[in-house]
Structure formats: C-alpha cells, structure tokens
C-alpha cells in the first residue's frame, strides 16, 4: 500500500526503494502516453491541415453564399415575381368586382394575357418566392369560381399564410370545394381548421357555422351542437349568431 511521503524523503529500506522506483516508472509511463497522444494529434493536424482549413473555408463560403444569395438573387427574384404577377392580379380583381365575362377573366388570371404571365406561370417560374405562394391562393380561388374543385383543393393546399384573414379563408374555401365534391368529412375537417386559425370575430363564427351544418348532416350532432353553442356564447355579435338558436334547437332535437 502506497504511503504519503514528504518532499525530500529518502527511502531507507529496500522495499521503500522499490516502491519509489515503481511510482516513478508509472508516472513516466503516463507522461509518455500523453506525449505520444499529443504528438500523434499534432502529426495528424499537420498532415490534415489542408482538410481542416478547407472545411472551415467551406463553412465560411456557405454562410457568405447564403447571405449573398438572399441579397443578390432571392430578393431581386422575389421583386421581379411580384411585378410579373401584376397583370394576372388585375384580371382576377376585375372578375371579382363584377366585370362581365368573369370566366374569361379568371382564365386569363390563371394563364396570362397580353404577353404577361398568369398565376400558373408565376408558380412555375418563381417557385419558392412569396409571389408564387400568393399565386397559389389566386389560382385556387380562380379555379373555385370556374367550378374546378379538384384544382381548388390542389392550389389552395399549396398556399400558406399567417394572415388573420387569408389563412382561414383559404382553408375554408378548401372546405367549400370538398362540399361540392361531396366529401363532407373532408369539408368538416377544413372548416374546423379554418375556424381555429387566427381566431377572430369574422372568420371564426363563419366557419364554425359551416362546420356545424356539415356535422349535423353527417349525424355528428354533439359536434354540431358544440360549434353552434360556441357561436352563441363567444361570438354573440356575429351575423351567424342572429338565428343560431334555430340551429341549436335542430341539433338538440337530433340528440
């Protein structure tokens, strides 16, 4: 068993001398191992310094490339896309505002006219830009007005927005399309999504009301009653609340 010895202590017996030699030998072995490890690490670093420097350079290039791409490629491309979409937006708004030949205007909005891009061109040519995302919204709405409900679901499904109104309306319109496609279960799901997105006094009661009616027709009376009661209790000043008691009565009668 090793014992604590003060500095300058000289071994007296043969056993103590052997113990000191053994300790010195062990210590030397440890330091030799550390030296060997350090030497191998240094040797590896020297041999692979080009790889290390290269890896650091790659990271720097990626970061700078990302910043440069955003500044000199992504931002100008996004701006260009919005400019190219202007005419297609005009066609859509003219159709929406009651102009004659609505179907033709919605079609022009989708496919373009007068040598200008339509929404479908914007989606294809400027993929990943805010303009392309917004073009999905316009395209889905245009297809709905053209009674093409499959494409309504497709393009509105590709649109995303955190806007308090546009987000719920896009989901609600998908619900409307599913109603037209005679897929009430899907319609109910999207109406409920629309109602729960960015809750507000306009879109929330509107889609709760639609969800309640679809649920009632599906025989999901408890779900319908919950939606109708939420309108009555939480959104009493909404237009949907004006005759909500009639629908609550229908749901209660079906329980």
N, C-alpha and C positions, 0 to 999 in steps of 0.2 A: 504494500500500500504506500503510495507516494505521500510524503510529509512536506509541510511548508517549511522553507529554508530562507533565512535572511540573506541579503546581498553580501557577497564576500565569504559566504560559508564554504569551508573546505571539508570535503568528505574525509572521514577518519578511517572507517572500516572498508574492507574490500567490497562488501555488499553495497555500501553507500556510493562507492566509486562507480560500480557497475550501473547503479540506478541513474546517476548523473549522466553517464555516457549514453544510456538508453534514452533519456529525456532529450538530450542534445541531438541525438540521432533522429528522433521522431520530429522534433522541431525543424530540423534541417530538411527532412523529407517533405513536411508540409510546405515550407517556403519554396522548395524546389518544384513541387507540384504547381504552386501558384505561379511561380516564374515561368514554368513550361506553358501553363494555360495562357498567361499574358502574352508570352512570345508567340504562341500559335494564333491568338486573336489578332495581334499586331501583324503577323505574317499574312493572315487571311485578309485583313483590311488593306494591306499594301497590294496584295495580288488582285484584290477585287475593287480597288479604289475607282476604277473606271465604271464598274457596275453601280457602285454606291452613288457616285456623282451623277451618273446617268439617271438613276431612279429619282434623285432629288430634282434633277432638271425636268424630268417628265412631269412630276407633280406641279412644278412651277409653270411649265408650259400649259398644263391642263387648266390651272386656275386662271392664268392670264388669257388663255384661249377662250375660256368661258366668259370672262368679263369682256373680252374683245368681241366675241360673237354677239353678245347681248347688245353691245354699243353700236357695232358697225354692220351687223347682219340682221339680228332678230328685230330690233326696234325699227329700222327703216322698212323691213319687210312688213311688219305689222301696220305701219303707217300707210304703206303702199296698198295693202289689202283693204283698209278702210276706205281709201279713195276710190279703189276699183269697185267697191260694193255700192257706191252712192246711187248709181242709176237703178240698180236692182231694188234698192230700198224705195226709190221713188215709185216704181211700178207697184210695189206691194202697198204702199201707203195710198196711192190713187185707188186701187181696188178696195182697200179697207174703208176709204172715205166715201164710198158710194158711187164711184165713177161707173160709166157704162162699160159693157164688155169686161166684167170682172174676171171671168175665167181666162180671157186672153191676157189680162194684166198680171194675174197670178202666174200664168205660164211664162210670160216674159220675165217676171221676177225670178223664176226658177232657172230659166235657160238663157236669159240675156236678150238684149236687143240693141239696135243702133250701134252695133260693133262693140258693145260693152258686155262685161261679164255678168252672168246670172249668179244666183246663190250657189248653185251646184258647182259652178266654175271656181268660186271663191273657196268652197270647201275642199276642192281637189288641189287647186294651185297654191293655196296658202294654209295648208294643214298645220295645225298647232298654234295658229295665231288667234288672238281674241276675235278678229273679224270672222274667221272660219267657224269659231264656236257660235257667234251670233248668227251667222248664215244658217247654221243648223236649226236655230229657232225659227227664222223666217221661212225656211224650206218646209219645216214641219207644219207650220201654220198655213202656208200656201197649199200644201197637199190636203190638209183637212178641208179647206174651202173648195177644193177640187174633188172632194169625196174620195180621195185616195187614202184610206185609213191605215193601210199597211205602211206606206211611206211616212205617214204622220208619226206613227209609233217609232219607226226607224230613226228619223232625223231628230225628233224631239228627245228621243232616248240618248242621242249623242250630245245634246246640249246640256251645259251645266252653268248654274248661276247662283250666287248667294244673294242676289237682289230680292228684296222683300216681296215684290210683286211678280217679276218674271219667273223666278224659280217655281213658286206654287202654280202659276198659270200654265207653265209648260207641262208639269206633272198632271194637272187637272185636264189639260187637253188630251193627253195620252189616255186618261180615263174615259173621256168623251169618245175617243176613237175606238176603244175597246167595247163601249156600249154599242156603237154602230157595227162592230164586228161580231156582236152577240157573244161576247166573252165577259159576262158580268162579274165573275170572280176577279179577273184582272182589273176590271174597271174599279171595283170596290177598293182593291189594294192601292191603286194610284190616286183615287180620291182621298183616301186616308193619308197617303204620303203628302199630297198637296195641302191637306188641312193642317198637318203637323209641322210643315215647313214655315219658318218665319211667321209665327202666329200673329195675326193682325185682325182688325175689325172688318176687313173687306173679304179677303180670300178664304180665311179660315171658316166662317159660317157658311159661305157659299159651297165649299167642298164638303163640309160636314153634312149639309143638307142633301147634296147629291149622293154622298156615301150612305146616308140614312135611307134614302129611297131605294137605292140598289140593294142594300142589305135587307130591306123589307120585302122586296120582290124575290130575293133568294131564300126567304124564310128565316133569315137571321134576325129575328125580332128583337132579341135582347141588344144586339149590336146597334140596330136601328134606333131603339129607344134611347140608348146611351148617347148617340150622336144628336138626336133631337133635343134631349134634355140639356146637353152641353150648350146648344144654341140658345135655349131659353134662359139658362142660368148665367152663362158667361158673356153672351152677345145679345142682350135684350134689345139693343137699339138697332140691330141689323135688320135689313129688309126681310131676311129669312125668318126672323123671329115674329114677324107680324101675324102670321097664321100658323105658327108652329104647334099650337095646342091641338089643331086638327090632326096633324101627323102623329103627335104623341098619343092621341086617342086611338088612331088606327093601329099603332104599334101595341098599345095596351090591350086592345080588343083581340089581337092576334096571339097574345101570350097564352 
